[in-house]
Amino acid sequence: MAAPPTRKAFPLRLDPALHAAIERLATSELRSVNAQIEFLLREALKKRGVNVRDD
C-alpha cells in the first residue's frame, strides 16, 4: 500500500475579511478552507506559467 502524500504545514496569517471571503467560497465549492487556499494558489501559479509538480 502506498504512503499517503505529505503536506508542508506552516502558519499563515490572513486578514479576517480575506479569510471570511475564502471560507464563503470554500463552502460554496464544497471544500475546506485549507483545500480552497491550495486550489487558489495552484490556479494562480498556473495562470503565471509556473508548473507545480504533484508528488
Residue pairs with C-beta under 8 A, 6 or more apart in sequence:
5 55
12 37
14 22
19 33
22 33
22 36
22 37
22 40
23 33
23 36
25 36
26 32
26 33
26 35
26 36
29 36
31 39
42 52
45 52
46 52
